[in-house]
Amino acid sequence: MTWELHTGDCADVMREQIADGAIDLTVTSPPYDNLRKYNGYHFDFERIAAELWRVTKPGGVVVWIVADATINGSETGTSFRQALHFMGLGFNLHDTMIYEVAGTGAKGSNYAYWQAYEYMFVLTKGQPNTVNRIADIPNRYAGQTTSGERRKQNGDKKPTKPRRVRTLGYRTNIWRMGRDGLDIHPAPFPEALARDHIISWSNPGDVVLDPMCGSGTTGKQAVLLGRDFIGIDISAEYIEGIARPRIEKAAAQARQLAMPLGVGGPE
């Protein structure tokens, strides 16, 4: 398990430091629509998107977490335009997921319902290499045997084979999670959000990228889960002051957990 951090414009760093098709999974959230100030920096979406297409390996995945501001009574629609641009580059829009922010409070326009979610566009370069769907929803009828019917395209019904209901069912594509309360960065997303996407779309030993890594949440979870990690951020303050210490600590924890007894560990 290896990891590295780079300070600079992420499009430039990807172009200069990352080979074609080197990345299995990207999990990132850009500073969208100036909803939060980001040390005065701005980002060039189209250059970043083009580099993400280049560095993503066939079958790789990009998870793009984004929301829209409301300006002059209208949502900007930036998120949709970005998703369509990714598709124009060649990405498949594998899933449009929702991150429902628990405990978000009153947010948005007084003339609309409070804003409580962000989009998580799951973009794939062809058919995804890895899909590890998380099953953690208790099934009401766990252990029982069920059967039913499935309707064909022509309207006919076909009996389904009896099956035993699993204890836990798969999640939907709406994930409800609270913020982690990391106040030293303007827009952190929950550690569980990064963790669960890394579990879902990659395997141990894969390379995970966050080109706008901020406080290092994706990197922390990547190294804890045995993935290699590359993080980039334009702010040296965030890289050196927040992300690097967090990831160093996580890497030490991962090494300790992997260390066999009697080899420098507790006896």
N, C-alpha and C positions, 0 to 999 in steps of 0.2 A: 504494500500500500504506500503510494507516494502522493505528495501534494505540493503545489507551488502557487505563489501569489505574484501578480504583476500589477504595477501602478501605471496607468496611462489610459489613453483613449482605447476603448475595447476593440473597435474595428481595426485600428492600427496594430494593436498587440496580437489579435487573432491572425491578421495578415502576415505579420513578421515572425510569429512564434509557434503557430499551430499548423500542422500539415493538413493537406486535404484528407477528409474522411477519418480524422483521428478521434472524434468525439462520439461516444455512445449516447449520452444524454445531456441535455442542457435544461437546467431549472433556474429561471430568473424572473425578476419583476422590474421593468424599466421605470424610470421616474416620469410617469405618464401625466400629460395634460397640466403640468405644474400644480398638481393637487397638493404636493408637498415640496417645499424648497429643498434643493439638493446641493448645498454649498455653492450655489450660483452656477452650477454646471448644466449644460444641455447635451442632448445626445442626437446623433444622426441615425434615425431609425433605418432608412433604406440601406445605408452602408453596413450597419450591424446585421440586418436581415440577410444581405448577400453573403457576408462572411459566415453566418450561421449555416447557410445552405452549403457552403464550400466545406466547412470543417466537420459537418455531420456525416457520419458514415452511412452507407445504404442500410436501411432498417433502423436507423437511429431516430431519436425522439427529441423534440424541443417542447418544453412546457413554458408557455408565455403567460404570465399572470398580470392582468391589466384591468383598469377600470376607466370610466369616462367622467370628466367634469361636466357640470351643468353651467352653461354660460348664456346669459340673456334668455333664460327660460327654456333652453334646449340642451339636451345632452349632446356632446360633441360627436359621438360615434367613432372616435379615434380607434377604439378597440376593434371594431368591425373592419375598418379600413386596413388596419395592420394585419388582421387575419387573412383578408382577401389578398393583400400584397404577398404574404407568405405563400399562399396558394398559387399566385402568379409566378413565383420563383420555382414552383414544382413540388412544394410540400403538400401532403394530404392533410386535411383537417380531420384528424382521427376522432376527436371528441371535443365538444364544447362543454367544459365542466364549470361548475359554480363553486366558488369559495364563499360560503355564508359566514360572515364575520360575527361571531357570538359576542354579545355585549357591546355592540358598536355605538349605541346611543343614538340621539337625534342627529341625522346627517342628511344633507341634500336640500331640496327646495321645499318651502312651506306650502307649495301648491301641488306637491306630489307625495307619494308614500316615501318614508325614510329609506335611504339607500343602505342596504345591508349585505351587499355581495360584491365580489369581483369575478371577472371571467378568468378561467384557466384554459387557454387554448392548447390542446395536445396535438402537436404537429408532427407528422412522421415523414421520413424520406422513403417512401414506398411502404410495404408491409412491415410493421414493427417487428424487430428481432425478438423482443422480450415483452411479454404481458403477464405480470404476476398480480392478478386482481386480488384485492384484499377482502377477505370474508370475515367480518366481525359484527354482523347484525344478527342478533338472536332470532331464530325461527320459531314462530308460535306453535307450529305443528311438528317440531323436531322429533324424529324417531318414528313418526307415523309413515305409512305407505300410502301414496296417492297415485291416482291415474286420472286421465282427462282426455280432452280432444284438442287437436290443433287444426285450425282452418287453413286450407290450401289457397293459393292465389285464385283458383277458379271458384272458390266459395265452398267446395266440398270439405267435410270434416273427416279427419283421420285420427283414430284412437292413438294415444301415446302409451308407451310402456310404463307399467307401474314402477315407481321409484321410491326410495326411502328418503325422507326429508332430512337434510343435514342439520346439525346443531346450529351452525352459523351460516348465514347467507351473505352473498356478495353485496357490497355497497352500491348505492346509486352514484350518479355522477355529480351529486350535490354534497359537498363536504362542509360540515359546520364545525368551526374551530375558533377558539378565542385567541386574541393576541397574547404574546408571551410577556409583554410589559418591558421590553428592552428599550429604555428611554434614551439611550445614547446614539440612536440612529433614527432618522425621521420616518422611515417606512419599513420596519421589519415585518416579515411574515412568520407565522408560527413555525417552530421547529418541527412539529408534527406534520405540517403541510409539506415541507421539504423532505422529511423522512419518508412519508407515504408515497410521494411521487418517485423517489429514488428506488424504493422497494418495488413499485409497480412497473417501472420501465427500464430497469437495469439489473445486472447481476454482480456479485462480488468480483472484483478485478476489472470491471468496466471503468471507462474514463468519464467523469462527470464534470461539466463546465458550468460556471456561473460568470458570464461576462460583465455583470454589474453586481458584484458580490457584496458590496456594502458591509454589513456587520458580520458576514461570513457564515450565515445560517446554513446555506446549502453545503458549504465546505465542511462544517462541523458534522453534519449528519452523514455526508459522504464518507468521511474517514471512519466514523463510528461503525458504518455498515460495510467497511472493507472495500470501498471503491477508491480509485485514484481520482484526484481532484485538481482542476485548474481554476483559479479565481482571478478575476480582473476587476479593478475599479479605478476610476479617474482620480479619486480622492486618496492621497497618501495618508490623510488623517484617519480615514476609515480602515484602510488596509493595515497600517502599522499599529494604530491605537486600539482597534476593536477586532477585526477579522483574524489577524495573525495570532494574538494571544488565545482567542477562542479555539482556533483550529489546532494550535500547538497542544493545548490542554486535552482536546478530544483525541488527538493522535496518541498522546501519552496514555490515555485511558484505554484506547483500542489495543495498544501494545501490551499493556498490563493484563488485559482480559485474555489476550492470545498467548501469554507466557505460561509455559507448563510449570507446575510446582517443582521447586528445587533448582530452578534455573534463574537465580536472581530474584525470585519471588518469595512469598511467605511459605514457611515450612509447616 
